[in-house]
């Protein structure tokens, strides 16, 4: 990979390679864009096949966080960290303390949080070295488990998508197929059940399925059957890349709105469902409740304030749909445009401010 060429093409700002021999730390911090504010993005620990794979993942994830934070209306940019190693056996206190010192050295340009392979306990260790970390234990002022908040945001976004497809945002009587019933999806099912929706669910975890069936009267189907069930809304809440050549032809829903990340296997699949007339709620817009929640910690966590911000995911999905119709583009592209337009407005505002400042200074020196 030609690193500087790639960074220039996608307008990255900074990359920090972190190494600590004693603890075994090998980490890559990528800051994509800080136009809206300091970069916020989690730390992922994974057994990458190569250093190049780790670098590509960090770059991709950092850019994704710029779009996610911008579309969510947060005054935060995008960044991400990957730590190379096995999260089950390579972790130690010294590693995360060393990593915390690297974050502190960035002086607030990057704020981290937990991600795949890292935990609240890991964030607590980082917190010993730097305040620029979210998702720590509630004893340190954290927001706690983000799953219920993420679920509420998905619920709000689903209602906005339903309003476009059915002319009403009421989910009462709607049949909703939920793929995966983990922590986020369980809470989503609770909201849907309380509004009177009919649930069809699946998961490889039988206990999780039985819980939703027992508590919410859901109907269970096998994992391979979920795509083709008769339903109004399909909610992917498990694996990514589930909208693909094999599944698109089976989907009968008028709306796709769920918590899973990277739902489109390829962008052309977003084009395909758009042509089919399916209203798609882009994943990084609808599942932003978690990042909105941890971002509130930066102001001294207030749950009511955070939840009020999460409610605006409804408006964000509605705005994506509006841009989609305005520009005659699929919603996955409209989501990108929503984020890019906000970043560009701020960039232009800052440029104008600097021009005015220079004009004032020039006038004073004449």
N, C-alpha and C positions, 0 to 999 in steps of 0.2 A: 504494500500500500504506500502510495506517495502521500505522506501524512499532511504536509503543508498544502498540497494541491487540494486534498479532500477538505481540509479545514477552510480553505479559501472558498471552495465551491459552495459549501453549506454555511459559511459565515460563522465559524466557531471562534471563540475568543481565546481560550487558554486550555492547556493540558498540563497536568502535573503528574510526573512519574514518582511514586513513593516507594522507598526500599528501606527496610530495617533488618539487618542481618541477624541480630540476636533473636528477634521474635518471629522471623520468617515472613514479615509483611512484604507483599508485592501488590501494590495498588495503583490504579490509574484514576485520577480525578479529571473529569472533563467539564468545563464550563462552556456552554454553547452561547448563551445570550443573556446579558444583564440590562437590557434596555429598560425593562419594567421594574427592575429591582435586583437584589442579590439572587443568585441561582439556588433553587431548592430542588433537591432530588436525592433519592435514597442510595444506600450502599448495598450492593449485591455481592455476595460471596459465592463463587462457583468454581467447579473443576473444569476450567476451559482446556480444550485440547491443545491450544497454542496461545502464545502471547498476542499474536495477531487477532485471533478470535476474541480475546478479552478486549483488545483495543476497539475492534469493530462494534462490539456490544456496548461499550461505554459511550462511544460516539453516537450510536443510534439512539440509545436510551436518553442521553443528555438532550439531544435535539427534540425528542418526543416530549420531554418535560417542559421545554420552552413553550411548545404548542399547548400542552395540557394546562399549564399555569396561566397562560395568556387567555385561552378560551374560557377559563373559569373565572376570569375577572380579577385575578390576584395580582398584586403589585410585586411580582416575583419573576425572575428569569428561570432558565432551565439548566440543570447540571446533573451529573450522575457520577457515582464511583463504582468500580468493580475491584474486588479483591480476589486474586488468584489463589485458590486453595479449596480444600474439602471442608465445608462448614461443620461436618460431623466429627472431624478429628484434628484439624489444623488450628483451631482457635486457641488463643490464650490471652490473658489480660494484657501482657506487654504489647501484643500486636495492636489491640484497639487503643491503648494509650498512645502508642507511637503514631497511629493513624490520626488520633485526635490532635496531636501536636502539628501534624501537617495541615489539618483543617484550620487550626488556630493561626497558622502562618499565613493563611489567605485573608485574614483580617476581616471576615464577614462577607467576602465575595461569594462564598459557597456555604450552604447550610445543608446538613445531611439528615437522614432519617433511616428507619429500617426498610429492608427490601428482602428479596429472595435470599435465603441463607443467613440472614442476620436477625437479631431479636432485640426486644426491649432491654434485656440484660446487656447486650453489646453496646447499645446506645448509652446506657448508664455509665459504662466504662469510658466511652468517648467523652461523656459529659464531665468527667474528672479533669480533662485537659482543655476543654473548650465549651463555651456557651452556644456555639453555632451548631446545635443538634436538636432535633425534635423527636417526638415519639419515645421519650424517656419514661421512667416509672411515674405514676401519678404522684408519688411522694415528692418529686422534683417539679411538679406543676404541669404534668403531661395531661393529655386528653384521654388517655386510656385506650381501650380496644376500639379501633376505627371501623370495624365491620358494620355495626348498626348505622353509623353515619353514612358510610358508603352506600348501604342498602337504601337508606331514605333518599339519597340523591338519585339513585337509579329509579326508584319509585316515582319521584317527581318528574324526571326526564321521560319516563315511560308515559306518563299522563299527557305530557306535551306532544309526544309523537302520536298518541291515540287521538288527540284532538284534531290533528291534521288528517289522519286516516278515516276517522269515523264521525267527525263533526262535533264531538263532545269529548271532554277529558275524563268523563266518568268511566271507571273500570268495572262497575257493578254489572254482573251478568256476562262479562267478557271471559272467554276461555284463554288461559295463558299457559303456554308450555315452557317450563323452566328446566333448563339443562344444567345439572349440577345443583346440589342443595347444601353447600358448605356454609360457613359462618355468615357471609354476606347474603347468599341466596335464601338462607333460612329466614333472616330478618326481612328480606324482600317479600317472601311468601306470607309472612305475618301481616305486612301492610296490605297486600293484595287480598288476602282472606278477609281482613277487617272491612274492606270496601265492598266485598261481595263478589269477587272474581272466582271463577272456577279454575282450579289448578290441575295441570298434568305435569308430573315431575319424573326426573330420572337422575341416577347417580350410581357410580360403581360401589359406593358405600351404602350397603343395605340398611344399616342402622340409621343413617341420615335420612334416607327415603322413608323408612318406617315412622320416624319422628314427625315428618311433615304430613304424612298420610294420617297419622293418629291425631295430630293437633289441628290440622287445617282441612281435613276431609279431602285431601288431594288424591288423584288417581295416579298410580305408578305404572310406568312402562319401561321396557328394556332400553338401554342406552342407544342402540341403533335405531329404535323406533321413533325417537323424539322428533326427528326432523320432519317426518311425514304425517304427524297427527293433525287432525282437524282442530284448528285453533285460530284465534284472532291475533294473538301476539306471541312471538317466539322470543324467549329471554335466555340468551347464552350466558351462563354464569360459571363456566368451568374452563375448558381449554381454549386456546386461541386457534386461529386459522380454520374455524369450523364452517365458515361460509366459503365453499369451494366447489369445484366441478362436480363432485360426488353428491353434495347435499342440496345445492340450489334448486335442482329440479324437483326435490321432494317437498320443499317448504310451501305450505299453504297459507301461512300467516300474512296479514296485511301490514304488520309492524314487526321490526326486529329491534329489540331494546333490551340490553342485558349488561351485566357487570364484567364479563370477561374482557381481557386485554387482547388487542390485535386480532379481532374477529375475522377480518378479511384475509384469506390466504394471499391474495394478490389484489392490487388495486382494480384490475379488470372485473373482479367479482363484485366490487362496489358498483361498477358501471352496470353489471348484469342485473342486480336486484333493483337498481334505479329504473332500468328499462322495463322491469316487470311491474312497476308501480308500487313496490314495497317501500314503506317509510322506514328508513334506517336511521337510528339514533347513534351517531358515531361514538365508539367506545370511550375515547379519552375525554369526551365532553360529558357523557352521562355518568361515568364512574369516578368523577373528580371529587366526590364527597370526602374521600379519605385525605387527599392532599389539602383540600380546603380546611378540614378539621385540624390537621397538624400545623398548617400555616397560622392558624389563630393562636397557637402557643407562643408565637413570636411577639404577641401583644399582651401576654398574660392571659392564659386560656379562660374563655368565657363560653360555656356550652350554648347558652341561648343565642349569643351573637354568632357563633359558628353555625348553628342549625339554621338561623335566618339566612346566612350566606349560602348554605347548601340548598335551600329552597329555590335559589335563583337558577339552579340547573334547569328548572322548567323553562325559564326565560332564555337561557343559553341554547337549549335545543330548539325552541321556537325561532330564535334568531338564525340558527343554522338552516332551518327549513326555509325561512324567508330568503336568505342568501341563495339557497339552492334554486328557488323559483325565480328570483331576480336575475341570476346569472345563467340559468338553464344548465346547471351542473349537478352531479350527484352530491348527496349530503356529506360524504366523506371528504370531498374536495371543498365543500362549503365550510366545513369545520376548520380546515387549514386556512381558508380565506378569512374567517372570523378572527383567528389568532393573528394572522399576518397583518390584517388591517389595524388591529389594536396596537401592535408593536410599531408599525409604521407611523401611526398618529403620534405616539410618544416620541419616536425618533425625530420626527419633523418638529415637534414642539420643543425638544431640547436643542435642536439645531438653530431654531429661530431665537431661542433664549440666548444662546451663545453669540449669535450675530448681534443681537441688541446690546449685550454686554460689551462686545468689542467696539461697537459704535459709540457707546457712552465713554469708554476709556479713550478712544481716539479723539472725541470731542474735548475731553479734559486736557489732553496733551497739546492741543493746538495753541 
